[in-house]
Amino acid sequence: MAKANTVEVKLTKSLIGSKKDQIATAYSLGLHKIGDVSTQPDNAATQGKITKISHLVTVTKA
């Protein structure tokens, strides 16, 4: 079970053609391939990362 203050981030689009900083951001969230899901703490740093690659991911509150 996930903690109350977490978000699930799923990579829904390919990283091919993305900028290097966007690829690095996805990797820092633990997302490497399409369909990968990562549970992250819901804090300002994570929200900033999600905003940077928002067009590539789907976010759900856990």
Distance bins in CASP14 RR format, pairs under 12 A and 6 or more apart:
PFRMAT RR
TARGET T0000
AUTHOR 0000-0000-0000
RMODE 2
METHOD distances of the structure
MODEL  1
1 39 0 0 0 0 0 1 0 0 0 0 0
1 62 0 0 0 0 1 0 0 0 0 0 0
2 8 1 0 0 1 0 0 0 0 0 0 0
2 9 0 0 0 0 0 1 0 0 0 0 0
2 37 0 0 0 0 0 1 0 0 0 0 0
2 38 0 0 0 0 0 1 0 0 0 0 0
2 39 1 0 1 0 0 0 0 0 0 0 0
2 40 0 0 0 0 1 0 0 0 0 0 0
2 41 0 0 0 0 0 1 0 0 0 0 0
2 42 0 0 0 0 0 1 0 0 0 0 0
2 60 0 0 0 0 0 1 0 0 0 0 0
2 61 0 0 0 0 1 0 0 0 0 0 0
2 62 1 1 0 0 0 0 0 0 0 0 0
3 39 0 0 0 0 1 0 0 0 0 0 0
3 40 0 0 0 0 0 1 0 0 0 0 0
3 41 1 0 0 1 0 0 0 0 0 0 0
3 42 0 0 0 0 1 0 0 0 0 0 0
3 43 0 0 0 0 0 1 0 0 0 0 0
3 61 0 0 0 0 0 1 0 0 0 0 0
3 62 1 0 0 1 0 0 0 0 0 0 0
4 41 0 0 0 0 0 1 0 0 0 0 0
4 42 0 0 0 0 1 0 0 0 0 0 0
4 61 0 0 0 0 1 0 0 0 0 0 0
4 62 0 0 0 0 1 0 0 0 0 0 0
5 39 0 0 0 0 0 1 0 0 0 0 0
5 40 0 0 0 0 0 1 0 0 0 0 0
5 41 1 0 0 1 0 0 0 0 0 0 0
5 42 1 0 1 0 0 0 0 0 0 0 0
5 43 1 0 0 1 0 0 0 0 0 0 0
5 46 0 0 0 0 0 1 0 0 0 0 0
5 47 0 0 0 0 0 1 0 0 0 0 0
5 61 0 0 0 0 1 0 0 0 0 0 0
5 62 0 0 0 0 1 0 0 0 0 0 0
6 37 0 0 0 0 0 1 0 0 0 0 0
6 38 0 0 0 0 0 1 0 0 0 0 0
6 39 1 0 1 0 0 0 0 0 0 0 0
6 40 1 0 0 1 0 0 0 0 0 0 0
6 41 1 0 1 0 0 0 0 0 0 0 0
6 42 1 0 1 0 0 0 0 0 0 0 0
6 43 0 0 0 0 1 0 0 0 0 0 0
6 46 0 0 0 0 1 0 0 0 0 0 0
6 59 0 0 0 0 0 1 0 0 0 0 0
6 60 0 0 0 0 0 1 0 0 0 0 0
6 61 0 0 0 0 1 0 0 0 0 0 0
6 62 1 0 1 0 0 0 0 0 0 0 0
7 29 0 0 0 0 0 1 0 0 0 0 0
7 37 0 0 0 0 0 1 0 0 0 0 0
7 38 0 0 0 0 1 0 0 0 0 0 0
7 39 1 0 0 1 0 0 0 0 0 0 0
7 40 1 0 1 0 0 0 0 0 0 0 0
7 41 1 0 0 1 0 0 0 0 0 0 0
7 42 1 0 1 0 0 0 0 0 0 0 0
7 43 0 0 0 0 1 0 0 0 0 0 0
7 45 0 0 0 0 0 1 0 0 0 0 0
7 46 1 0 0 1 0 0 0 0 0 0 0
7 47 0 0 0 0 1 0 0 0 0 0 0
7 48 0 0 0 0 0 1 0 0 0 0 0
7 49 0 0 0 0 0 1 0 0 0 0 0
7 50 1 0 0 1 0 0 0 0 0 0 0
7 57 0 0 0 0 0 1 0 0 0 0 0
7 58 0 0 0 0 0 1 0 0 0 0 0
7 59 1 0 1 0 0 0 0 0 0 0 0
7 60 1 0 0 1 0 0 0 0 0 0 0
7 61 1 0 1 0 0 0 0 0 0 0 0
7 62 1 0 0 1 0 0 0 0 0 0 0
8 29 0 0 0 0 0 1 0 0 0 0 0
8 31 0 0 0 0 0 1 0 0 0 0 0
8 35 0 0 0 0 0 1 0 0 0 0 0
8 36 0 0 0 0 0 1 0 0 0 0 0
8 37 1 0 1 0 0 0 0 0 0 0 0
8 38 1 0 0 1 0 0 0 0 0 0 0
8 39 1 0 1 0 0 0 0 0 0 0 0
8 40 1 0 0 1 0 0 0 0 0 0 0
8 41 0 0 0 0 0 1 0 0 0 0 0
8 42 0 0 0 0 0 1 0 0 0 0 0
8 46 0 0 0 0 0 1 0 0 0 0 0
8 50 0 0 0 0 0 1 0 0 0 0 0
8 57 0 0 0 0 1 0 0 0 0 0 0
8 58 0 0 0 0 1 0 0 0 0 0 0
8 59 1 0 0 1 0 0 0 0 0 0 0
8 60 1 0 1 0 0 0 0 0 0 0 0
8 61 1 0 0 1 0 0 0 0 0 0 0
8 62 1 0 1 0 0 0 0 0 0 0 0
9 25 0 0 0 0 0 1 0 0 0 0 0
9 26 0 0 0 0 1 0 0 0 0 0 0
9 28 0 0 0 0 0 1 0 0 0 0 0
9 29 1 0 1 0 0 0 0 0 0 0 0
9 30 0 0 0 0 1 0 0 0 0 0 0
9 31 1 0 0 1 0 0 0 0 0 0 0
9 35 0 0 0 0 0 1 0 0 0 0 0
9 36 0 0 0 0 1 0 0 0 0 0 0
9 37 1 0 0 1 0 0 0 0 0 0 0
9 38 1 0 1 0 0 0 0 0 0 0 0
9 39 1 0 0 1 0 0 0 0 0 0 0
9 40 1 0 1 0 0 0 0 0 0 0 0
9 41 0 0 0 0 0 1 0 0 0 0 0
9 42 0 0 0 0 0 1 0 0 0 0 0
9 46 0 0 0 0 1 0 0 0 0 0 0
9 47 0 0 0 0 0 1 0 0 0 0 0
9 48 0 0 0 0 0 1 0 0 0 0 0
9 49 0 0 0 0 1 0 0 0 0 0 0
9 50 1 0 0 1 0 0 0 0 0 0 0
9 51 0 0 0 0 0 1 0 0 0 0 0
9 52 0 0 0 0 0 1 0 0 0 0 0
9 53 0 0 0 0 1 0 0 0 0 0 0
9 54 0 0 0 0 0 1 0 0 0 0 0
9 56 0 0 0 0 1 0 0 0 0 0 0
9 57 1 0 1 0 0 0 0 0 0 0 0
9 58 1 0 0 1 0 0 0 0 0 0 0
9 59 1 0 1 0 0 0 0 0 0 0 0
9 60 0 0 0 0 1 0 0 0 0 0 0
9 61 0 0 0 0 0 1 0 0 0 0 0
9 62 0 0 0 0 1 0 0 0 0 0 0
10 26 0 0 0 0 0 1 0 0 0 0 0
10 29 0 0 0 0 0 1 0 0 0 0 0
10 30 0 0 0 0 0 1 0 0 0 0 0
10 31 1 0 0 1 0 0 0 0 0 0 0
10 33 0 0 0 0 0 1 0 0 0 0 0
10 34 0 0 0 0 1 0 0 0 0 0 0
10 35 1 0 1 0 0 0 0 0 0 0 0
10 36 1 0 0 1 0 0 0 0 0 0 0
10 37 1 0 1 0 0 0 0 0 0 0 0
10 38 1 0 0 1 0 0 0 0 0 0 0
10 39 0 0 0 0 0 1 0 0 0 0 0
10 40 0 0 0 0 0 1 0 0 0 0 0
10 50 0 0 0 0 0 1 0 0 0 0 0
10 53 0 0 0 0 0 1 0 0 0 0 0
10 56 0 0 0 0 1 0 0 0 0 0 0
10 57 1 0 0 1 0 0 0 0 0 0 0
10 58 1 0 1 0 0 0 0 0 0 0 0
10 59 1 0 0 1 0 0 0 0 0 0 0
10 60 1 0 0 1 0 0 0 0 0 0 0
10 62 0 0 0 0 0 1 0 0 0 0 0
11 18 0 0 0 0 0 1 0 0 0 0 0
11 22 0 0 0 0 0 1 0 0 0 0 0
11 23 0 0 0 0 0 1 0 0 0 0 0
11 25 0 0 0 0 0 1 0 0 0 0 0
11 26 1 0 0 1 0 0 0 0 0 0 0
11 27 0 0 0 0 0 1 0 0 0 0 0
11 29 0 0 0 0 1 0 0 0 0 0 0
11 30 0 0 0 0 1 0 0 0 0 0 0
11 31 1 0 1 0 0 0 0 0 0 0 0
11 32 1 0 0 1 0 0 0 0 0 0 0
11 33 1 0 0 1 0 0 0 0 0 0 0
11 34 1 0 1 0 0 0 0 0 0 0 0
11 35 1 0 1 0 0 0 0 0 0 0 0
11 36 1 0 1 0 0 0 0 0 0 0 0
11 37 1 0 0 1 0 0 0 0 0 0 0
11 38 0 0 0 0 1 0 0 0 0 0 0
11 50 0 0 0 0 0 1 0 0 0 0 0
11 53 0 0 0 0 1 0 0 0 0 0 0
11 54 0 0 0 0 0 1 0 0 0 0 0
11 55 0 0 0 0 0 1 0 0 0 0 0
11 56 1 0 0 1 0 0 0 0 0 0 0
11 57 1 0 1 0 0 0 0 0 0 0 0
11 58 0 0 0 0 1 0 0 0 0 0 0
11 59 0 0 0 0 0 1 0 0 0 0 0
12 26 0 0 0 0 0 1 0 0 0 0 0
12 31 0 0 0 0 1 0 0 0 0 0 0
12 33 0 0 0 0 0 1 0 0 0 0 0
12 34 1 0 0 1 0 0 0 0 0 0 0
12 35 1 0 0 1 0 0 0 0 0 0 0
12 36 0 0 0 0 1 0 0 0 0 0 0
12 37 0 0 0 0 0 1 0 0 0 0 0
12 53 0 0 0 0 0 1 0 0 0 0 0
12 54 0 0 0 0 0 1 0 0 0 0 0
12 55 0 0 0 0 1 0 0 0 0 0 0
12 56 1 0 0 1 0 0 0 0 0 0 0
12 57 1 0 0 1 0 0 0 0 0 0 0
12 58 1 0 1 0 0 0 0 0 0 0 0
12 59 0 0 0 0 0 1 0 0 0 0 0
12 60 0 0 0 0 0 1 0 0 0 0 0
13 22 0 0 0 0 0 1 0 0 0 0 0
13 26 0 0 0 0 1 0 0 0 0 0 0
13 31 0 0 0 0 0 1 0 0 0 0 0
13 33 0 0 0 0 0 1 0 0 0 0 0
13 34 1 0 0 1 0 0 0 0 0 0 0
13 35 0 0 0 0 1 0 0 0 0 0 0
13 36 0 0 0 0 0 1 0 0 0 0 0
13 53 0 0 0 0 1 0 0 0 0 0 0
13 54 0 0 0 0 0 1 0 0 0 0 0
13 55 1 0 0 1 0 0 0 0 0 0 0
13 56 1 0 1 0 0 0 0 0 0 0 0
13 57 1 0 0 1 0 0 0 0 0 0 0
13 58 0 0 0 0 1 0 0 0 0 0 0
14 22 0 0 0 0 0 1 0 0 0 0 0
14 23 0 0 0 0 0 1 0 0 0 0 0
14 26 0 0 0 0 0 1 0 0 0 0 0
14 31 0 0 0 0 0 1 0 0 0 0 0
14 32 0 0 0 0 0 1 0 0 0 0 0
14 33 0 0 0 0 1 0 0 0 0 0 0
14 34 1 0 1 0 0 0 0 0 0 0 0
14 35 0 0 0 0 0 1 0 0 0 0 0
14 36 0 0 0 0 0 1 0 0 0 0 0
14 53 0 0 0 0 0 1 0 0 0 0 0
14 55 0 0 0 0 0 1 0 0 0 0 0
14 56 1 0 0 1 0 0 0 0 0 0 0
14 57 0 0 0 0 0 1 0 0 0 0 0
15 21 0 0 0 0 0 1 0 0 0 0 0
15 22 1 0 0 1 0 0 0 0 0 0 0
15 23 1 0 1 0 0 0 0 0 0 0 0
15 24 0 0 0 0 0 1 0 0 0 0 0
15 25 0 0 0 0 1 0 0 0 0 0 0
15 26 1 0 1 0 0 0 0 0 0 0 0
15 27 0 0 0 0 1 0 0 0 0 0 0
15 29 0 0 0 0 0 1 0 0 0 0 0
15 30 0 0 0 0 0 1 0 0 0 0 0
15 31 0 0 0 0 1 0 0 0 0 0 0
15 32 0 0 0 0 1 0 0 0 0 0 0
15 33 0 0 0 0 1 0 0 0 0 0 0
15 34 0 0 0 0 1 0 0 0 0 0 0
15 35 0 0 0 0 0 1 0 0 0 0 0
15 36 0 0 0 0 0 1 0 0 0 0 0
15 53 0 0 0 0 1 0 0 0 0 0 0
15 55 0 0 0 0 0 1 0 0 0 0 0
15 56 1 0 0 1 0 0 0 0 0 0 0
15 57 0 0 0 0 0 1 0 0 0 0 0
16 22 0 0 0 0 0 1 0 0 0 0 0
16 23 0 0 0 0 1 0 0 0 0 0 0
16 26 0 0 0 0 0 1 0 0 0 0 0
16 33 0 0 0 0 0 1 0 0 0 0 0
16 34 0 0 0 0 1 0 0 0 0 0 0
16 56 0 0 0 0 0 1 0 0 0 0 0
17 23 0 0 0 0 1 0 0 0 0 0 0
17 26 0 0 0 0 0 1 0 0 0 0 0
17 55 0 0 0 0 0 1 0 0 0 0 0
17 56 0 0 0 0 0 1 0 0 0 0 0
18 24 0 0 0 0 1 0 0 0 0 0 0
18 25 0 0 0 0 1 0 0 0 0 0 0
18 26 1 0 0 1 0 0 0 0 0 0 0
18 27 0 0 0 0 0 1 0 0 0 0 0
18 31 0 0 0 0 0 1 0 0 0 0 0
18 52 0 0 0 0 0 1 0 0 0 0 0
18 53 1 0 0 1 0 0 0 0 0 0 0
18 55 0 0 0 0 1 0 0 0 0 0 0
18 56 1 0 0 1 0 0 0 0 0 0 0
18 57 0 0 0 0 0 1 0 0 0 0 0
19 25 0 0 0 0 1 0 0 0 0 0 0
19 26 0 0 0 0 0 1 0 0 0 0 0
19 52 0 0 0 0 1 0 0 0 0 0 0
19 53 0 0 0 0 1 0 0 0 0 0 0
19 55 0 0 0 0 0 1 0 0 0 0 0
19 56 0 0 0 0 0 1 0 0 0 0 0
20 26 0 0 0 0 0 1 0 0 0 0 0
20 27 0 0 0 0 0 1 0 0 0 0 0
21 27 0 0 0 0 0 1 0 0 0 0 0
21 28 0 0 0 0 0 1 0 0 0 0 0
21 49 0 0 0 0 0 1 0 0 0 0 0
21 52 1 0 0 1 0 0 0 0 0 0 0
21 53 0 0 0 0 1 0 0 0 0 0 0
22 28 0 0 0 0 0 1 0 0 0 0 0
22 29 0 0 0 0 0 1 0 0 0 0 0
22 31 0 0 0 0 0 1 0 0 0 0 0
22 49 0 0 0 0 1 0 0 0 0 0 0
22 50 0 0 0 0 0 1 0 0 0 0 0
22 51 0 0 0 0 0 1 0 0 0 0 0
22 52 1 0 0 1 0 0 0 0 0 0 0
22 53 1 0 1 0 0 0 0 0 0 0 0
22 54 0 0 0 0 0 1 0 0 0 0 0
22 55 0 0 0 0 1 0 0 0 0 0 0
22 56 1 0 0 1 0 0 0 0 0 0 0
22 57 0 0 0 0 0 1 0 0 0 0 0
23 29 0 0 0 0 0 1 0 0 0 0 0
23 30 0 0 0 0 0 1 0 0 0 0 0
23 31 0 0 0 0 1 0 0 0 0 0 0
23 32 0 0 0 0 1 0 0 0 0 0 0
23 52 0 0 0 0 0 1 0 0 0 0 0
23 53 0 0 0 0 1 0 0 0 0 0 0
23 56 0 0 0 0 1 0 0 0 0 0 0
24 30 0 0 0 0 0 1 0 0 0 0 0
24 31 0 0 0 0 0 1 0 0 0 0 0
24 32 0 0 0 0 0 1 0 0 0 0 0
24 49 0 0 0 0 1 0 0 0 0 0 0
24 52 0 0 0 0 1 0 0 0 0 0 0
24 53 0 0 0 0 1 0 0 0 0 0 0
25 31 0 0 0 0 1 0 0 0 0 0 0
25 38 0 0 0 0 0 1 0 0 0 0 0
25 40 0 0 0 0 0 1 0 0 0 0 0
25 45 0 0 0 0 0 1 0 0 0 0 0
25 46 0 0 0 0 0 1 0 0 0 0 0
25 48 0 0 0 0 1 0 0 0 0 0 0
25 49 1 0 1 0 0 0 0 0 0 0 0
25 50 0 0 0 0 1 0 0 0 0 0 0
25 51 0 0 0 0 1 0 0 0 0 0 0
25 52 1 0 1 0 0 0 0 0 0 0 0
25 53 1 0 1 0 0 0 0 0 0 0 0
25 54 0 0 0 0 0 1 0 0 0 0 0
25 55 0 0 0 0 0 1 0 0 0 0 0
25 56 0 0 0 0 1 0 0 0 0 0 0
25 57 0 0 0 0 1 0 0 0 0 0 0
26 32 1 0 0 1 0 0 0 0 0 0 0
26 33 0 0 0 0 1 0 0 0 0 0 0
26 34 0 0 0 0 0 1 0 0 0 0 0
26 35 0 0 0 0 0 1 0 0 0 0 0
26 36 0 0 0 0 1 0 0 0 0 0 0
26 38 0 0 0 0 1 0 0 0 0 0 0
26 40 0 0 0 0 0 1 0 0 0 0 0
26 49 0 0 0 0 1 0 0 0 0 0 0
26 50 0 0 0 0 0 1 0 0 0 0 0
26 52 0 0 0 0 1 0 0 0 0 0 0
26 53 1 0 1 0 0 0 0 0 0 0 0
26 54 0 0 0 0 0 1 0 0 0 0 0
26 55 0 0 0 0 0 1 0 0 0 0 0
26 56 1 0 0 1 0 0 0 0 0 0 0
26 57 1 0 0 1 0 0 0 0 0 0 0
27 33 0 0 0 0 0 1 0 0 0 0 0
27 36 0 0 0 0 0 1 0 0 0 0 0
27 38 0 0 0 0 0 1 0 0 0 0 0
27 49 0 0 0 0 0 1 0 0 0 0 0
27 53 0 0 0 0 0 1 0 0 0 0 0
28 38 0 0 0 0 1 0 0 0 0 0 0
28 40 0 0 0 0 1 0 0 0 0 0 0
28 45 0 0 0 0 1 0 0 0 0 0 0
28 46 0 0 0 0 1 0 0 0 0 0 0
28 48 0 0 0 0 0 1 0 0 0 0 0
28 49 1 0 0 1 0 0 0 0 0 0 0
28 50 0 0 0 0 0 1 0 0 0 0 0
28 52 0 0 0 0 0 1 0 0 0 0 0
28 53 0 0 0 0 1 0 0 0 0 0 0
29 36 0 0 0 0 1 0 0 0 0 0 0
29 37 0 0 0 0 0 1 0 0 0 0 0
29 38 1 0 1 0 0 0 0 0 0 0 0
29 39 0 0 0 0 0 1 0 0 0 0 0
29 40 1 0 0 1 0 0 0 0 0 0 0
29 41 0 0 0 0 0 1 0 0 0 0 0
29 45 0 0 0 0 0 1 0 0 0 0 0
29 46 1 0 0 1 0 0 0 0 0 0 0
29 47 0 0 0 0 0 1 0 0 0 0 0
29 48 0 0 0 0 0 1 0 0 0 0 0
29 49 1 0 1 0 0 0 0 0 0 0 0
29 50 1 0 0 1 0 0 0 0 0 0 0
29 51 0 0 0 0 0 1 0 0 0 0 0
29 52 0 0 0 0 1 0 0 0 0 0 0
29 53 1 0 0 1 0 0 0 0 0 0 0
29 54 0 0 0 0 0 1 0 0 0 0 0
29 56 0 0 0 0 0 1 0 0 0 0 0
29 57 1 0 0 1 0 0 0 0 0 0 0
29 59 0 0 0 0 0 1 0 0 0 0 0
30 36 1 0 0 1 0 0 0 0 0 0 0
30 37 0 0 0 0 1 0 0 0 0 0 0
30 38 1 0 1 0 0 0 0 0 0 0 0
30 39 0 0 0 0 0 1 0 0 0 0 0
30 40 0 0 0 0 1 0 0 0 0 0 0
30 46 0 0 0 0 0 1 0 0 0 0 0
30 49 0 0 0 0 0 1 0 0 0 0 0
30 53 0 0 0 0 0 1 0 0 0 0 0
30 57 0 0 0 0 0 1 0 0 0 0 0
31 37 0 0 0 0 1 0 0 0 0 0 0
31 38 1 0 1 0 0 0 0 0 0 0 0
31 39 0 0 0 0 0 1 0 0 0 0 0
31 40 0 0 0 0 0 1 0 0 0 0 0
31 49 0 0 0 0 0 1 0 0 0 0 0
31 50 0 0 0 0 0 1 0 0 0 0 0
31 53 0 0 0 0 1 0 0 0 0 0 0
31 56 0 0 0 0 1 0 0 0 0 0 0
31 57 1 0 0 1 0 0 0 0 0 0 0
31 58 0 0 0 0 0 1 0 0 0 0 0
31 59 0 0 0 0 0 1 0 0 0 0 0
32 38 0 0 0 0 1 0 0 0 0 0 0
34 56 0 0 0 0 1 0 0 0 0 0 0
34 57 0 0 0 0 0 1 0 0 0 0 0
34 58 0 0 0 0 0 1 0 0 0 0 0
35 56 0 0 0 0 0 1 0 0 0 0 0
35 57 0 0 0 0 1 0 0 0 0 0 0
35 58 0 0 0 0 1 0 0 0 0 0 0
36 56 0 0 0 0 0 1 0 0 0 0 0
36 57 0 0 0 0 1 0 0 0 0 0 0
36 58 0 0 0 0 0 1 0 0 0 0 0
37 57 0 0 0 0 1 0 0 0 0 0 0
37 58 0 0 0 0 1 0 0 0 0 0 0
37 59 0 0 0 0 0 1 0 0 0 0 0
37 60 0 0 0 0 1 0 0 0 0 0 0
37 62 0 0 0 0 0 1 0 0 0 0 0
38 46 0 0 0 0 1 0 0 0 0 0 0
38 49 0 0 0 0 0 1 0 0 0 0 0
38 50 0 0 0 0 0 1 0 0 0 0 0
38 53 0 0 0 0 0 1 0 0 0 0 0
38 57 0 0 0 0 1 0 0 0 0 0 0
38 58 0 0 0 0 0 1 0 0 0 0 0
38 59 0 0 0 0 0 1 0 0 0 0 0
38 60 0 0 0 0 0 1 0 0 0 0 0
38 62 0 0 0 0 0 1 0 0 0 0 0
39 46 0 0 0 0 0 1 0 0 0 0 0
39 59 0 0 0 0 0 1 0 0 0 0 0
39 60 0 0 0 0 0 1 0 0 0 0 0
39 61 0 0 0 0 0 1 0 0 0 0 0
39 62 1 0 1 0 0 0 0 0 0 0 0
40 46 1 0 1 0 0 0 0 0 0 0 0
40 47 0 0 0 0 1 0 0 0 0 0 0
40 48 0 0 0 0 0 1 0 0 0 0 0
40 49 0 0 0 0 1 0 0 0 0 0 0
40 50 0 0 0 0 1 0 0 0 0 0 0
40 57 0 0 0 0 0 1 0 0 0 0 0
40 59 0 0 0 0 1 0 0 0 0 0 0
40 60 0 0 0 0 0 1 0 0 0 0 0
40 61 0 0 0 0 0 1 0 0 0 0 0
40 62 0 0 0 0 1 0 0 0 0 0 0
41 47 0 0 0 0 0 1 0 0 0 0 0
41 49 0 0 0 0 0 1 0 0 0 0 0
41 50 0 0 0 0 0 1 0 0 0 0 0
41 62 0 0 0 0 0 1 0 0 0 0 0
42 48 0 0 0 0 0 1 0 0 0 0 0
42 49 0 0 0 0 0 1 0 0 0 0 0
42 50 0 0 0 0 1 0 0 0 0 0 0
42 59 0 0 0 0 1 0 0 0 0 0 0
42 60 0 0 0 0 0 1 0 0 0 0 0
42 61 1 0 0 1 0 0 0 0 0 0 0
42 62 0 0 0 0 1 0 0 0 0 0 0
43 49 0 0 0 0 0 1 0 0 0 0 0
43 50 0 0 0 0 0 1 0 0 0 0 0
44 50 0 0 0 0 0 1 0 0 0 0 0
44 51 0 0 0 0 0 1 0 0 0 0 0
45 51 0 0 0 0 0 1 0 0 0 0 0
45 52 0 0 0 0 0 1 0 0 0 0 0
46 52 0 0 0 0 0 1 0 0 0 0 0
46 53 0 0 0 0 0 1 0 0 0 0 0
46 57 0 0 0 0 0 1 0 0 0 0 0
46 59 0 0 0 0 1 0 0 0 0 0 0
46 62 0 0 0 0 0 1 0 0 0 0 0
47 53 0 0 0 0 0 1 0 0 0 0 0
47 54 0 0 0 0 0 1 0 0 0 0 0
47 59 0 0 0 0 1 0 0 0 0 0 0
48 54 0 0 0 0 1 0 0 0 0 0 0
48 57 0 0 0 0 0 1 0 0 0 0 0
48 59 0 0 0 0 0 1 0 0 0 0 0
49 56 0 0 0 0 0 1 0 0 0 0 0
49 57 0 0 0 0 1 0 0 0 0 0 0
49 59 0 0 0 0 0 1 0 0 0 0 0
50 56 0 0 0 0 1 0 0 0 0 0 0
50 57 1 0 0 1 0 0 0 0 0 0 0
50 58 0 0 0 0 0 1 0 0 0 0 0
50 59 1 0 1 0 0 0 0 0 0 0 0
50 60 0 0 0 0 0 1 0 0 0 0 0
50 61 0 0 0 0 0 1 0 0 0 0 0
51 57 0 0 0 0 0 1 0 0 0 0 0
51 59 0 0 0 0 0 1 0 0 0 0 0
53 59 0 0 0 0 0 1 0 0 0 0 0
END
